[in-house]
């Protein structure tokens, strides 16, 4: 009888412990990735003195519900010319909330960085270098050079945006850093544009 009488006490204790455990397991607020619906790559051709020439061209990736890692948005093919230099800028927006994500990336420059991968940057097709006016390595503005003899007219440009990474990690200053995940952080954007090189 003595054990029977103690049983409710044990149940109450277990129930109380469960409540305390649930309260202590509440998740702490995390820095969630931005919702991105539109990514626009703008290309302005430059002459030998880095002066703009011709009419700028733009190519976009759009998903009205939000571009997420692994999603399949509508993506335009990038068309560039052999032997030309370009200023490439990136505009990132959230049309759902009417937010300019590019401005937020710039404000949090120490926490964000673009990396540019894919076959467009392997071999002798094109090269890219960070050219942000602030001098910080972000990738919102870049210098891009297309080879005069790329060897192929078709390639892919993978654009990756990371946040909360260690920008001092060895190799992270390279916009083509293949092992960008080793620098830590999380991916806000990972999208691949087809590229066609024209004469």
C-alpha positions in Angstrom: 0.0 0.0 0.0 2.8 2.3 0.7 4.2 2.2 -2.8 0.7 2.6 -4.2 0.2 5.9 -2.3 3.6 7.2 -3.6 2.7 6.6 -7.2 0.7 9.8 -7.8 3.6 11.7 -6.3 6.0 10.2 -8.9 3.5 11.0 -11.7 3.3 14.6 -10.5 7.0 14.9 -10.3 7.4 13.4 -13.8 4.8 15.7 -15.2 6.4 18.8 -13.6 9.8 17.7 -15.0 8.3 17.4 -18.4 7.0 20.9 -18.3 10.3 22.3 -17.2 12.1 20.4 -19.9 9.7 21.7 -22.6 10.3 25.3 -21.4 14.1 24.9 -21.3 14.1 23.4 -24.8 12.4 26.4 -26.5 14.6 27.2 -29.5 16.6 30.4 -29.4 16.0 32.9 -32.2 18.1 32.1 -35.2 19.3 34.4 -38.1 17.0 33.0 -40.7 18.0 33.3 -44.4 16.4 36.0 -46.4 13.4 35.3 -48.7 14.7 36.0 -52.2 12.3 36.1 -55.2 14.4 38.0 -57.8 18.1 37.8 -58.6 19.2 40.1 -61.5 22.8 40.1 -62.9 23.5 43.4 -64.6 26.4 43.5 -67.1 28.0 46.8 -68.3 30.7 46.5 -70.9 33.9 48.4 -70.2 36.6 49.7 -72.5 40.3 49.4 -72.0 40.1 52.4 -69.6 37.3 50.9 -67.6 34.8 53.4 -69.0 31.3 52.0 -69.7 30.4 51.5 -73.4 27.3 50.3 -75.0 24.0 49.4 -73.4 23.9 47.4 -70.2 22.2 44.0 -70.3 20.5 42.1 -67.5 19.6 38.5 -66.9 17.3 37.3 -64.1 16.2 34.4 -62.0 12.7 34.7 -60.6 10.4 32.7 -58.4 7.4 34.7 -57.0 7.2 32.3 -54.1 10.8 32.7 -53.1 14.0 31.2 -54.5 15.2 28.5 -52.1 18.2 26.3 -52.2 17.4 23.5 -54.6 14.3 25.3 -56.1 13.7 25.6 -59.8 12.9 29.3 -60.6 12.7 30.8 -64.1 16.3 31.5 -65.2 17.4 33.5 -68.2 20.5 32.5 -70.1 23.4 35.0 -69.8 24.8 36.1 -73.2 28.2 37.7 -73.2 30.8 38.6 -75.9 34.2 37.1 -76.4 37.2 39.2 -75.4 35.1 41.8 -73.5 35.4 43.1 -70.0 32.3 43.8 -67.9 31.2 45.3 -64.6 28.8 42.8 -63.1 26.4 44.0 -60.4 23.9 41.9 -58.6 20.4 43.1 -57.5 18.6 40.9 -55.0 15.0 41.6 -53.9 12.0 40.1 -52.1 9.0 41.1 -54.1 6.7 39.5 -51.6 7.6 42.0 -48.9 8.9 44.8 -51.2 12.4 44.5 -49.7 15.7 45.4 -51.3 17.8 42.5 -50.1 20.9 44.0 -51.8 20.8 47.0 -49.4 20.6 44.6 -46.4 23.5 42.6 -47.7 25.5 45.9 -48.1 24.6 47.0 -44.5 25.7 43.6 -43.2 28.8 43.4 -45.4 30.8 41.7 -42.7 28.4 38.8 -42.7 27.6 38.2 -46.4 29.6 37.2 -49.4 28.9 35.9 -52.9 30.9 33.1 -54.5 31.0 32.4 -58.3 31.5 28.8 -59.4 30.7 26.6 -62.3 32.2 25.8 -65.7 32.3 29.5 -66.6 35.2 29.9 -64.3 37.1 26.7 -65.1 39.5 26.4 -68.0 39.9 29.5 -70.1 36.3 30.9 -70.3 36.1 33.9 -68.0 37.6 35.3 -64.8 36.0 37.4 -62.1 37.2 39.6 -59.3 35.4 41.4 -56.4 35.1 45.1 -57.1 32.8 46.4 -54.4 33.1 50.2 -54.1 33.3 49.9 -50.3 36.5 47.8 -50.7 34.9 44.9 -48.7 34.6 41.5 -50.3 30.9 41.1 -50.9 30.4 40.4 -54.6 27.5 42.9 -55.2 29.8 44.5 -57.8 32.5 42.6 -59.7 34.9 42.9 -62.7 34.4 40.1 -65.2 36.6 39.3 -68.2 35.6 37.0 -71.0 38.4 35.2 -72.9 38.9 36.0 -76.6 39.2 32.2 -77.2 37.2 30.4 -74.5 37.3 27.1 -76.3 33.5 26.7 -75.8 30.5 28.8 -76.3 28.5 27.3 -73.5 29.1 27.3 -69.8 27.4 27.7 -66.4 27.7 30.4 -63.7 26.7 29.2 -60.2 26.0 32.1 -57.9 26.2 31.4 -54.1 25.4 33.8 -51.3 26.6 32.9 -47.9 26.0 34.6 -44.5 27.7 34.4 -41.1 30.8 33.0 -42.7 34.4 33.5 -41.5 35.8 35.9 -44.2 39.3 35.4 -42.8 39.2 31.7 -43.6 42.0 30.7 -45.9 40.8 30.9 -49.5 37.6 32.9 -48.7 39.0 36.0 -50.5 38.8 34.1 -53.8 35.4 34.6 -55.5 35.8 31.1 -57.1 36.5 29.4 -53.7 35.2 25.9 -54.3 35.3 24.9 -50.6 33.3 27.9 -49.4 31.4 25.8 -47.0 34.6 25.3 -45.0 34.4 29.0 -44.1 31.2 28.3 -42.1 27.9 30.1 -42.3 24.8 29.2 -44.2 23.6 29.5 -47.8 21.0 32.2 -48.6 21.1 31.6 -52.4 22.5 28.9 -54.7 21.5 29.3 -58.3 23.0 28.4 -61.6 22.7 30.5 -64.8 23.4 29.1 -68.2 26.0 31.2 -70.1 26.5 31.6 -73.8 29.6 33.3 -75.2 29.0 35.1 -78.5 31.5 36.3 -81.1 
